[in-house]
Amino acid sequence: MAKVKEVKTEVKEETTPETMKYVLTMPDGTVLEGSTTLRQFAPNSAKGFQNSGFQVKLSSGNYGGNIMIIDYLRKVLI
């Protein structure tokens, strides 16, 4: 009797990542413009989930910071 070899195929959908565009005006009048794509954050194994969202670090002269927006609709239970 002949052995049948099982072949597994994986189909990946090609999708364009969602992009968030931002324009930020600093108190000194400097304007920062840019965009960032959706990404997965580190899993929270203590609470059993993983979030996705947008995050970007900004810096201009005396100002610096970080924008982080969590998309709770994309929360995945682990």
Secondary structure, DSSP 8 states (H G I E B T S, - for coil): ------------------EEEEEEE-TTS-EEEEEEE-EE---BTTTTEEEEEEEEEEEETTEEEEEEEEEEEEEEE-
